[in-house]
Amino acid sequence: MIQLQNFAIRRGGRLLFENATMQLHHGWKIGLTGVNGAGKSTLFAALLGSIQGDVGSLSRPAGWIVAHMAQEVESQETSAIDFVLSGDEEWWDIHQQLEHQADQLDMDTLTQLYGRFDEIHGYTAPARAAQMMAGLGFLENQIRLPVSSFSGGWRMRLNLARTLMSRSDLLLLDEPTNHLDLDAVLWLEDWLKAYEGTLVLISHDRDFLDGIVDHIIHIENAQVTLYTGNYSTFEQTRAERLSQQQQAFEKQEATRAHLQKYIDRFKAQATKARQAQSRIKQLERMQKLAPAHVDTPFTFSFREPTRMSSPLLRLDHVDAGYASKLILKTINLQITPDSRIGLLGMNGAGKSTLIKTLAGTLAPLTGERAASELLNLGYFAQHQMDALDGDASPMLQLARLAGRQISEATLRAFLGSFGFSGERMDTPCESFSGGERARLALALIVWQKPNVLILDEPTNHLDLDMRHALTMALQDFEGAVVLVSHERQLIASVCDELMLVHDGKCEAFDGDLVDYANWLRQARIEMEKQQKALTQKTNDQKTSSIPAEKPAVVAAPVQVLTQPAPSVSSAANTGLSKEESRKEAARRREATRPLRDKIEKHEKQQQKVHLRLTEIENLLADESLYLPEQKTVLLKLMTEQTELKATLEHSENETLELMLELEEMQQGFNQA
């Protein structure tokens, strides 16, 4: 249990919160909310133990393992899967000792290490890490790449996977969905639902919070309040509380005004002085209530498009992809002024390829992209913020678009609706936060009066208030919208047509987002079933091809510890007769037969696994396997490869333990 008692923190002379008193029980899933700057990250740091409070106390069980997701990942040459596996610190430590120091360790230490490794399910850890990475969008051929080869967004996914890999008691996640697509968000939501420890989560995705949390901690006006229920329940409860607070405030103000009026009227009259003094004391004792208010700094709308025609944009029999790789086939899509399309699909299915083809940044391989002469496209890409001029201020960048005929006051008023005020308007944006850069990129698009908006994950880095403002603005937008987003609330509020990108095709999806989530889970189940069936069929086919002769012994990880067994002739040197020696040798063979049979069984299994892994590696080297129509086969092979590697590791370690046991038994015979 985590306990806060009259807890308070100041930063830079400003009080973030005070008098925080509450208990957070094991297994709770808690959403941490509040406006930017309210103190969410500071409370995170206090829960982590990296900072101390100014007043009061915050305590948590000393034995708890705490996992948190850092906001940056340094470039390094460690492979992606090793980076993820290192999130389980105990597993990584044991693995490193067995991998690099086994020949320096005594038998007791090795036995303890292998025992503990088995207790923490160490043999299946690589398979679990690979499955986790697959859920977050990584392909099999990526998991062995160095961390340095991934972009910033994909490094954050690696960092998330590393955090989840920890067998933690307390899990702290700050905006974990920022760099995920909807497919990965749904996978993460299911994973966090099943998490057995205490979760504290900062997120600006309402649906994500609703699906996971059972409590909300809200920081507002330097007060920390604990609510029971998910985010929707919190909003309703808070609205009722604010309404009651406003009523109480208005009632108190009326009472204060009445008392003050009496004081002002009678304090100078001798006959009423005592009553006036009583009213003054009553007024002084009255605890002053604050008016209820909800800060919403963002209120903007899309400017009305100048002219429009129908259709504005059209793809006719388009094959989309790259010179050496076809991604989508025979796309027929028409964008009219009233189109409101949400694009769905698994990671890697081709949503971004379709978006780029629509936007004109990627030419069709075949077919035609036909754009109306009246088309005015507003394109927000996932990396739109990188296109900003870091040396220029928001005012300068907007002025470049607007021209001299627009007054400075108009430009400042427009930027103000996106949360830029005062000196921030004239500050070079290279120092801006991710949220500020996203707001500026969006503002520049809005200014240009587009009649078609193509938005690829526009809410990354935006807080709840800005996301709400964007949703409201898109609902009132008079042009067409094509949207890719991991935020279900945005899709549901803006789009009235869903299209599924899957298996190299783009087709209408008959259903809503709940149906899509169910479809996605069922698709994963079917893929797993097909993979298992394929694995079983392949193993059955390969059984007959295993060489009849005894396979070579697979070297164990620490085979250097194994000494050769004493020969029969050495037994004869002990003074036994030849007949007695033969009987003794037979007795030893019979006593050790169960162990030798088990070792031979493992060796045969390893031989089969090695043969199949070689086949899979040869198959994965074929470039045609990475075409969209081969995705199911590719996923089956990658899953099979991961499972076989885990099986091989487990079998090799079992073989080592059996060989050590056999050696001890033989040494016992010699000593006897």
N, C-alpha and C positions, 0 to 999 in steps of 0.2 A: 504493500500500500504506500502511495505517495501522500505526504501530508504537508499542507501549507498552513502556517499559523501567523497571522498578522504580517504577512510577507509584503515587502515594499522595495522598489528599486527606483533609483534616480540615475539619469544619464545626461551628462552635459548640463547639470544644474536643473534639468526638467524632470518632474515627477512623472514616471510612466504609469505606475499603479501603486496602490497602497491597501493595507488592511485585507489582503487576500487570504482568506481562511477557508479551506476545503480539504476533503479527502478524496483521492482518486484510487479506486480499487483495482486489484489485479484482474486483467481480462477486459477492462473497459476499453472501448474505442471512442476516442475523444476528438472532436473537431475544434481547432483553435482559430477563432475569428476576431476581426477588428479591422479598422481602417489602417492604411499604411502609416507606419510611425506610431501606432498605438502601443507597441511593445511585444508583439507576438514573437519575434525572433529573440528578444531579450529573455522572455520566459522560457523559450526553447533552450537557450544557453544555460539558464538556471537549472532546468530539469536535467540537462546533460552534466551539470556540475562544473562547467567551465567559468562561471561567474558566481559571485555571492550577492545576496541581498543586502540592502542598507539597514533594514529593520526586519525583525521577525525571523522566521526559519522556514526552510524547505528541506524535507528529509525523504529519502527513499531507501529501501532495503539495501544493505551494503553488498550483498552477494549478487545483486541483479546484474545481468549483462545488458548493456545499453548499446543500441545500434542507431546511428543517425546518418542521414544522407548529406554529405558535404556538397557545396555548390560548385566546386571546381575539381577537375581531375587533371593532375599533372601528366605531361607527355612522358611516356616510358616505354621501354622495349618489352616489358612483360606481356605475355600473350593474354588475350582478352579473357579466356576461360580461367587462367591462373589468377588473374586480377580478381575475378568474381569469387573464385574459391578461397582466396585469402580473406574474404569477409568473415569466414568462420575461423577465427584466430586459433582456436585449439586444434581444429583439423589441420590447418596449414602448418602449425608448429610440429605436430606429430608426423605429418607427411614429409616435411623437410628433414626431420631427423632420420626417418626410415630411408629416405631417398639418398641422403648425402653423408650420413654419419653411422649407418648401420654397422659397418665393419669396425667401428671404434667403440661400440656399446657392448656391455656384458649381457649374458643370457637373461638375467632377471629383468634388466631394463627393457630389453627387446620384448620379452613376454608381457610386461606391463603396458608397453606402447601398443602392441598388437591387440591386447585385450581392450584397452580404452578406445582404440580405433574402431573396433567392432561395436562397442557400446554406443558410440555416437554415429553409427551407420556410415562409417568413413568410406567403405567400399563403394557405396552408391552415390557419394557426393558428386563426383564428376558428371554422372548421368543427371542428377538433380540440377546441377548448375547449367548443363546444356539445355535441359528442358525449360528452365527459368529464362535463359537467354532467348530461346525460341519464342516463348510467350511474349517477350519484349521486342521481338522483331528481328533478331539476328539469324542469319542463315548459317548452316553447318560450316560452309567454307570460310566464314568470318571469325569463328570462335578461336581459331589458332593464330589470327593476325595480331600484331603488336598493338597495344593501346594507342601508340603514337599515330597509327594509320587511320584512326577514326576522327571524324569531325567533332566539334564541341557538343552538338546535340546528341550524337551517338555515344560520346564519352559519358554524358549524363545518364544515359540508359545503362551503361556499364556500371556506373556508380550506384544506381538504383538496384541493379541485380546483386552487386556486392553487398549492399546493405541488407537486402532480403535474405541473403545466404547466411547471415549471422543467426545463430540459435539464441535469439535475444529474449529477454524478459520485458524490456521497454524499447519500443520502436518509435523513433522521431522522424517524421517525413515532412519536408517543407516543399510544397508545390511539386509533387512527384510526377504529375501528368503533363507538365509544361512541354516536354519534348516527345510526347507519345501520341500515336494516332488512336482512333477509336477502338480498333482491334486490341491494341496493347492495353488501353484503359480498361476495357471490359475484362481482360485477363487479370490485370492488377487488382481490380475490384473483387473478383472471385478469390484471389490469393489472400487479400487482406481480410476478407470475411472469415476465412478459415484460420487466420493467425490467432494463436492462443494466448499471446502475451498482452501487455498494455500498449495501446497505440495512441499516439498524439499526432494529429495530422493537420497541417495547414494546406488548404486548397481553396481555389476560387471557382471550383466546379461544383455547382449545387447538387446535380444528380449524383456525382461521385460521392460527395459527403452524405447525401441521403441514403445511398446504398450501403454505407459502411458503418457510420458512427452511431452510437447510442447515447452520447452526451456531447454537449457543446460548452466550451469555455469562451466567453465573449469579453473582450477588453474594450471598455468605453468610458470616457471621462474619468480616467485614472482608477476605474473600478473593475475588478475581475469577478464575473458572475458565472456560476455553473448552472447550466440548464440540462434537464433530462429529456432525451428524445433526439431525433435526427435533426437535420438542418431546417426542414420545413416546419417541424414542430417548434423549433427555436424561433423562427420568424413569427409564427403566430403568437407564441407566448410573449415574445418581446414586444410585438405590436400592442398586445393587450396591456402589458406593463407600462409602455410608453403612454398609452391612452389614459390609464389610471394616473400616471405621474402628471400628465398635463392637466387633468381635471383637478388633482390635488394642488398643483401649482396655481391654477387659476382661482381656486377657492381660497388658498392662502393669501394670494395677492389682494383679493377682495377684502379679506379679514384685515390684512395689514393696512390697506387703504382706509378702512373704517376706523381702525384704532388711531392711525395717524391723524385723521380728520378730527377725531375727538380731542387728541392731544393738542393739536394746533388751535383748536377752538377754545379750550378751557384751561390750558396750562398757566395763563396769566391771571386767572380769576382765583382769588383766595378761597372762595367757597368750594371750588372744584379742583384745587391743586392736588389734594390727596388722591382723588380718583384719576387725575391726569398722570400722576407719578406711577400709579398702579398699572395704567395702560402702557406707559413707557417700559416698565419692567417686563410686562407681558410680551411686548414687542421684541425686547432684547432676548428673552428666553426662547422665542419662537425659532426653531431650526429652519433656516432658509432653504427652500426647495429650488431645484433648477428646472427650467422649462424643458419639456421633452423635445428633442430634435433629432433628425437623422440627416447627417451630412451627405449630400449627393452633389459633388462638385462638377459632374459631367452631364451636360444637357446639350446635345448637338443633333442635327438632322442633316440628311443628305440633300444637297442643293438640287433643285429640279432640273432634270436633263433638258438640254436645248431642243433637240429634235430626235425623233425616233421613227423607225420603220419596222416592218415585220416580214421576214425574220431579220434579226440583227446579225446573227452568226449561224453558220451551218457547217456540219461535217457530213460529207457524202462518201460512203463506202471507203472510209479512211482506215488504213493500217498505220498504227502508231508505234514508234519505238526508236531505235538507234540503228546506225548503219549496219552493225553486225548482230543486232538482236531485235527481233520482233516481239513487242509486248502485247498489243491489242490488235484485234482483227475486225474488219468490216464494221466500223463505227458509223452509225447513222444518228445524228443528233442535231436538233434544231432549237436555237435559242430565240425566243420571242420576247417582247417587252414584259409579258406577264409570267415568264418562266421563273420558277423558284425551285431549283434542283439541289438536292443534297446527295453527294456522292458517297457511297458506302463500299467497303471492300477490305479484305485482309491486307496486312502489311506486305508490300511488294507486289500486290496484284496489278498495279498500274494506275492508281488514282492520280499521282503526281504527273505521270506521263500524259494522261488525258488532259489534265489541267494545263500543262505546258503547250500541248497541241492546240487547245482552245485559245490560249492566250497569244499564240503565234510565236512563241520563243522556241518551239520545236516543230520543224516542218514535217508534214505527213510523209510516210514512206511511199504510200500509194493513196489514190483518192484525192478529194478536193476539200480544202478549207475555204469556204466562201463567206466573206465579210461584207456587210452593207457599207455603202459609202458614208452612212450616217453613224456608223459604229464609233462609240467613244468608250474605250475599254479601261476599266479600273482594275488593276491586277495586284493583289496582295499575296506575295509568295511567302513561304515559311522563313526565307532569309531576306525579306524585304528590307529589314533594318540595316543590313550590311550595305545597301545601296545609298544610304544617307551620306551626305557630306559632313564628315566629322568635324571639320574646321569651321563650318557655318552654323549660325544660330537658327532656331525655328523661324524667327522673323525674316532672316535673309533668304532662307530656302523657300519660304512661302512667297516672298516678294518677287523672287525669280519667276515663279509660276504666274503670279497675278499681273505683273507689269506695273508701269508707273501710274496708270489711270485709277488704281484703287488706293484709297487713302490709308494711311498708317493706322488710324483709329479702327477702320473696318478690319484690317488684318489682325490687330491685337484683340479685338472682340471675338473674332473667329477662333484664334488660338486659345483664348480664355475658355471657350466652351469645351476644349479638350484638356483642360486642367493646367495650362501654361499661364503663369501670371508673373508679374514683376520682373525680376532680373533673369528668370529662367527663359523668358522669350528671347533674350539677347545673349544667352550663354551658348558657346559652341557645344554641339550635341555629342562630341566624343566622350564627354564626362557623364552623359546621361545614363540612368539605369535602363534595364531592359524594358520596363514598363513605359518609361518616358519616350524611348525610341520607337516603341510600337505605336504609341499614341500619335507621335509626330508623323510616322509613315502613313498612318490611317488618315490623319488630317490632310496631308498633301494629296491623297487620292480623292477624298471628299471634295476638296476645293475644285477639282477639275471637272465636276459635273458629269460623271460617267453615266452611260445608260445601260451598261452591262458591268456587273461586279463579279469578278472571279476571285474568290477568297480561299486561300489554302492555309488553314490553321490560323485565323486572324486573332484568336484570343490568347495565344501564347504571350505570357508576361503581363496580361491585363488583369487588374483586380476585379472584384465583384461589382463595384460601382460602374467601372468602365464597360464591363461585359454587359451589364444591364442597359447602359446607355446605348451600346452598339446594337443590342437586340431590338430595342425600341426604335432606333433609327432605321434599321433594316426592315422592320415591319412597315414603316411608312414610306420606304423607298419606292419610287415610281418606275424603276427600271427592272432589269432582269438580274437574278442572282444565281450563281453556281458556287456551291459551298462544300468545302471539305473541312470537317472539324471533329475533334475528339469530344466536344462538349454537346451532349445530347439535348440540353435545354435550348441551346441556340438553334440546332437543326430543327427541333420540334416547333419552335416559335416562328421560324422564318420560312422553312421549306414546306411546300405542299406536294412535292414529287420527289421520290427517292429512286436512285438508280444504283445498281449493284455492279461493281467492277470485279469480275471473277472469271478464272479460266480463260483469259484472253478475250473476254467479251464485256460489253457494257450494255446492260439490259435493265428495263424497269423492274423495281422490286415491289412485289405485291405484299404490302404489310407496313407496320410502323417500326419504330426503333426497338420496341420490346420484342417484336417478331424477329428483327435482325439479330438481337442478342441471342435469342433461342436458336436461330439458324446457325449462328457462329459456333455456339457450343455443340450443336448436333454435328456440324461439319467437322469439328475437331474429333469428336467421338468416332465418326465414320472413318476419318483418316487413320486414327489409332487402330481401329478394327482391321482396316485394309492392310495396314503395316504389319500387324501381328499375323494375319493370314498369309501375307507374302513371305514373312520371315519363316513361318512354319513350313510353307511349301518349299522354300529354297533349302532349308535345312534337310527336309526329307529327300530332296533331289540330290543333295550333296553327300548324303550318308554313304551311298553306294560307291562314291568316287574316292573315299578315304583309302589310302594305301593299306594293304593287308599287313605289311611288316610293321614291327614295333616302331612308333614314331620317336624322333629324337627328343631327349629331355629338354624342356624349356627352362632356360636359366632363371632361377629365382632371384628376386631383388638383392638379397644379401647372401648369395650362395657361397661367398668366400668364407663364411663361418662353418660350412659343412665340411667335415674331414672324411676321407675315404674310410669305408668300413674295413675292419680287419678280415683278412682272408682265412679260408679254412686251414691252409697250411700253417698259419700262425697258431691255430688251436692245437695242431699236432705237435708243435714245439713245446707244449706244456707238459709233455710226458705221457699223453694218452696214446693208447694203441690206435691202429688205423680203423678198426671196427668202431671203437669208442668215439673216435673223431668224426666218423661218418654219421653215427647216431646223434652226436652233439650238433653237427652242422644241420642235420634234418630237423632236430628239435628247434634250433634257432630259426630255420626257414619257416617252419610251421607257426612259430610264435609271432614272427614279423609279417606273415602273409597278409593279414588284414590291412596293415599299414601300406605294404607294397602294392596291394590291389587298389587301394584308394589313390595312391600316387599315380599309378598307371591310368586309372580312370580320369584323373584330372589332366594328365598329359594328352590323352586322346581328345578330351574336350578342347584343350588349348590348341591342338593341331587343327581341329575343325574350325575353331574361331579364327585362327590365323589365316586359314585358306579363304574363309568368307570375307574377312577384312581386306585381304588382298584384292579379291574380286570387286568389293565395293569401291575401294580406292581407284581401281581401273575404270569403273563405271563413272565415278564422280569426275574423272579427268576429261570426260567427253563433254565438249562445250554445248552440244545439242540438248543435253539434259537440262540446261538452264533456260530453255524456252518456256513460255507460259503454259503451253499445252502439256508439258512434262512436269509441272509443278508437283502434282500428286505423287508421281514416281520419285521425284527428288526428295520430297519430305519423308517418304517411306524409307529411302536409303539412308538419309541423314539420321533418322530416329533409330534405325537398325544399327548403324555404325556406333552411335552413342551407347546403346544398350550392350552391344558386343564388347566394347572396350571396358565397360564396367564389369561385365561377366569375366573377361580375361583377367582384369586386375584382381578380382576376388579369388578366382581359381588359382592364380599364381601365388597369392599369399597363403591360401589353404595348402598348396603344395609345399611351400616353405615350412609351415608349421608341422606338416606330416613328416618331412625329411628330418627336421630337428628332433621330433619325437622318435623316429627310427634310429637316429644316431645315438640318442640317450639310451635306448633299449640295448643297442649293440655294445655300447660302452659298459653297460651293466653286466652283460654276459661276460665281457673280458675281465671285469673286476671280480666276478664270482669265480 
